[in-house]
Amino acid sequence: MLIVIPFRIYIAQPYIVEGSSMEPTFKGSDYLIVDQISKRFKEPKRESVVIIRYPKNPSLFFIKRLIAFPGETVEIKKGVVVIYNDENKNGIKLNEPYVVFTKQEDFLKKLETDEYFVMGDNRAGSSDSRIWGAVPKKYIVGRPIIRLFPLNEIGVWPGLNYHYGP
């Protein structure tokens, strides 16, 4: 017990996906192991999947995809996500092959110095930063490193089917 508690608090913890906001990448009842330690040493990468605490009720945990970083501006036009930052003054369109269901919407948000913007892969069925706002860094719990269930989808680094670029 003395080993399990610190391991679960500081290193890794289990997480069961609820709902359909991350379909098709993750489905309800997927059982994941979440790495909580690497976030202490390096920034998460754009479009990586993260487990977060819900900003409106930090006792709840959600799984979402990291879209934008502190200081960036997120623009969504007819479902297409464009990120504006110091390196991309004219914006860079995200190539999001993991998104199957989009929502034809327009949205614009400038992130503050400690804010991250997250969205579900099932854009039409996700409650995320478009609705409840940005996520402070302290609410990023970690990233899934192993999928243990369902058995036919067991694997390491689930959700890495993406790339960043025009």
C-alpha positions as CSV (number, residue, x, y, z in Angstrom):
1,M,0.0,0.0,0.0
2,L,2.9,2.4,0.8
3,I,4.1,2.0,-2.8
4,V,0.7,2.0,-4.6
5,I,-0.5,5.3,-3.2
6,P,2.5,7.5,-4.2
7,F,2.7,5.7,-7.5
8,R,-1.0,6.5,-8.3
9,I,-0.7,10.1,-7.0
10,Y,2.5,11.1,-8.7
11,I,3.4,8.7,-11.5
12,A,0.4,7.0,-13.2
13,Q,-3.3,6.3,-12.6
14,P,-6.1,4.4,-14.3
15,Y,-8.8,6.2,-16.3
16,I,-12.0,4.9,-17.8
17,V,-13.3,6.9,-20.7
18,E,-16.9,8.0,-20.4
19,G,-19.1,9.2,-23.2
20,S,-18.5,9.7,-26.9
21,S,-16.6,13.0,-27.1
22,M,-13.4,11.4,-28.2
23,E,-14.8,9.0,-30.7
24,P,-13.5,7.4,-32.9
25,T,-10.1,7.6,-31.1
26,F,-11.5,6.5,-27.7
27,K,-14.8,5.0,-26.8
28,G,-16.8,4.9,-23.6
29,S,-15.4,2.2,-21.3
30,D,-11.9,2.2,-22.8
31,Y,-9.5,1.6,-19.9
32,L,-6.4,3.6,-19.9
33,I,-3.2,4.1,-17.8
34,V,-2.4,7.8,-17.6
35,D,1.2,9.1,-17.3
36,Q,1.3,11.9,-14.7
37,I,5.0,12.4,-14.5
38,S,6.3,13.5,-17.9
39,K,4.2,16.8,-17.7
40,R,6.5,17.9,-14.9
41,F,9.5,17.8,-17.3
42,K,8.2,18.8,-20.7
43,E,5.3,20.6,-22.3
44,P,2.6,18.4,-23.9
45,K,2.6,18.4,-27.7
46,R,-0.1,20.0,-29.8
47,E,-2.8,17.5,-30.7
48,S,-1.8,15.1,-28.0
49,V,-4.5,13.5,-26.0
50,V,-4.6,14.6,-22.3
51,I,-6.6,13.9,-19.3
52,I,-7.8,17.1,-17.6
53,R,-9.7,18.2,-14.6
54,Y,-12.9,19.9,-15.6
55,P,-12.4,23.7,-14.9
56,K,-16.0,24.1,-13.6
57,N,-15.7,21.1,-11.2
58,P,-12.1,20.0,-10.7
59,S,-13.2,16.7,-9.1
60,L,-14.3,15.5,-12.5
61,F,-11.8,14.3,-15.2
62,F,-12.2,14.5,-19.0
63,I,-10.2,13.2,-21.9
64,K,-9.6,15.7,-24.7
65,R,-7.1,16.6,-27.4
66,L,-4.8,19.6,-26.8
67,I,-5.3,22.1,-29.6
68,A,-3.7,25.4,-28.5
69,F,-1.1,26.7,-26.0
70,P,-0.8,29.8,-23.8
71,G,-0.7,33.0,-25.7
72,E,-2.0,31.5,-29.0
73,T,-5.3,32.4,-30.7
74,V,-7.7,29.7,-31.8
75,E,-10.0,30.4,-34.7
76,I,-12.6,27.9,-36.0
77,K,-14.3,28.7,-39.3
78,K,-16.9,26.2,-40.6
79,G,-15.3,23.5,-38.5
80,V,-11.7,24.2,-39.6
81,V,-9.2,24.9,-36.8
82,V,-6.5,27.6,-37.4
83,I,-3.9,28.5,-34.8
84,Y,-2.2,31.9,-34.7
85,N,1.1,32.4,-32.7
86,D,4.4,34.2,-32.9
87,E,5.8,31.7,-35.5
88,N,2.5,31.6,-37.5
89,K,1.2,35.2,-37.7
90,N,-1.0,34.3,-40.7
91,G,-2.2,31.1,-38.9
92,I,-1.6,27.5,-39.5
93,K,-4.5,25.1,-40.3
94,L,-4.5,21.9,-38.3
95,N,-4.7,18.7,-40.3
96,E,-7.0,16.6,-38.1
97,P,-7.5,13.1,-39.6
98,Y,-8.9,11.9,-36.2
99,V,-11.9,14.2,-36.5
100,V,-14.9,12.4,-38.0
101,F,-17.9,14.4,-36.9
102,T,-17.4,18.1,-37.2
103,K,-19.6,21.0,-36.2
104,Q,-20.0,23.8,-38.8
105,E,-19.3,26.7,-36.4
106,D,-17.3,29.9,-36.1
107,F,-15.2,30.6,-32.9
108,L,-12.4,32.8,-31.9
109,K,-10.4,32.8,-28.6
110,K,-7.1,34.3,-27.5
111,L,-5.5,32.3,-24.7
112,E,-3.9,33.9,-21.6
113,T,-0.5,33.0,-20.3
114,D,-1.6,29.9,-18.4
115,E,-4.4,28.6,-20.6
116,Y,-4.7,25.6,-22.9
117,F,-7.5,25.0,-25.4
118,V,-8.8,21.4,-25.7
119,M,-11.5,19.7,-27.8
120,G,-12.9,16.3,-28.3
121,D,-12.4,14.4,-31.5
122,N,-16.1,14.1,-31.9
123,R,-16.6,17.8,-32.4
124,A,-20.4,17.5,-32.9
125,G,-20.8,15.7,-29.6
126,S,-18.1,17.2,-27.3
127,S,-18.3,19.6,-24.4
128,D,-14.9,21.3,-24.4
129,S,-13.1,24.6,-24.4
130,R,-15.5,26.0,-27.0
131,I,-18.2,25.8,-24.3
132,W,-16.6,26.0,-20.9
133,G,-13.4,27.8,-21.7
134,A,-9.7,27.2,-21.5
135,V,-7.9,24.9,-19.1
136,P,-5.3,26.1,-16.7
137,K,-2.0,24.2,-16.8
138,K,-2.5,22.9,-13.3
139,Y,-5.6,21.0,-14.5
140,I,-3.7,18.9,-17.0
141,V,-3.4,15.6,-15.3
142,G,-1.4,13.6,-17.9
143,R,-1.6,11.7,-21.1
144,P,-2.7,8.1,-21.8
145,I,0.3,5.8,-22.2
146,I,-1.5,2.4,-22.4
147,R,-4.9,1.2,-23.5
148,L,-5.8,-2.0,-21.6
149,F,-9.4,-2.4,-22.7
150,P,-11.0,-3.3,-25.0
151,L,-8.8,-6.3,-25.5
152,N,-8.7,-6.0,-29.3
153,E,-7.3,-2.4,-28.9
154,I,-4.6,-3.0,-26.3
155,G,-1.7,-0.8,-27.1
156,V,1.0,1.7,-26.1
157,W,0.6,5.5,-26.7
158,P,-3.1,5.4,-27.8
159,G,-4.4,8.4,-29.7
160,L,-1.2,9.3,-31.6
161,N,-2.7,9.2,-35.1
162,Y,-2.1,12.9,-35.9
163,H,0.4,15.3,-37.3
164,Y,0.8,19.1,-37.2
165,G,0.9,21.1,-40.4
166,P,-0.8,22.9,-43.2
